Amino acid sequence: MSAFDLTGRLAVVTGARRGIGRAMARALAEAGADVIGVSAQLEETGSHVEKDVVAAGRTFEAIRTDFADPEAVRALGADLAGRNRPVDILINNAGTIRRAPAAGHTDTDWELVLQVNLSAQFALTRAIGATMMARGQGKIVFTASLLSFQGGVNVPGYTAAKHGVAGLTKALANEWAPHGVNVNAIAPGYIATDNTQALQDDPVRSKAILDRIPAGRWGHADDLAGATVFLASDAAAYLHGVVLPVDGGWLGR
């Protein structure tokens, strides 16, 4: 069996409805994993991500959860942690962004972004991670960002949250590695998704971004597939606390 084979494993992917999350779910299914997709607006049946997973020959379950609601996130964690079939892989990908200069960045936007991108991630991971530790195995992958390393422009809440995700990845890895649980993160570069549409539509910003990327193009969601499967697989058994950039060379520029 290949070290990258995920046959028989159960993966939870948050933010699975579209973009990076959908691509991650599809990649895991193609590697053999069954998938539970979670998103605030995920259709009960017939979603694109469900079709992707089923087309790969795996099972799919949809759960609609609003990550802006702390109680809903805690309930999701209790549900998943209490099931007879344990979660083998947790992909913490749900996120949101609000763009405004720091001097005009409202408390409401700040609190929303920190809740969805950081606090909810911790609450869900705490619940599922406890079951993984009890079993002595599990893979947890966070979606970090280039803004886990850099400051960005007009996104103070998002930057703070993504720096937090990088720190949380390392903190949990330190505690959970001895218990057989791998905690790592992927830091996507500039990926052409809804979250970056405003940047893609701005000719000045878009050109500046492309000029900085050695690969010379915006990333695609499927560019995250290989890293996702790798970190979720036995091939990454000795990786702990890594924040892996998939950025077309941006950080190396």
Disulfide bonds with the S-S distance in Angstrom:
none
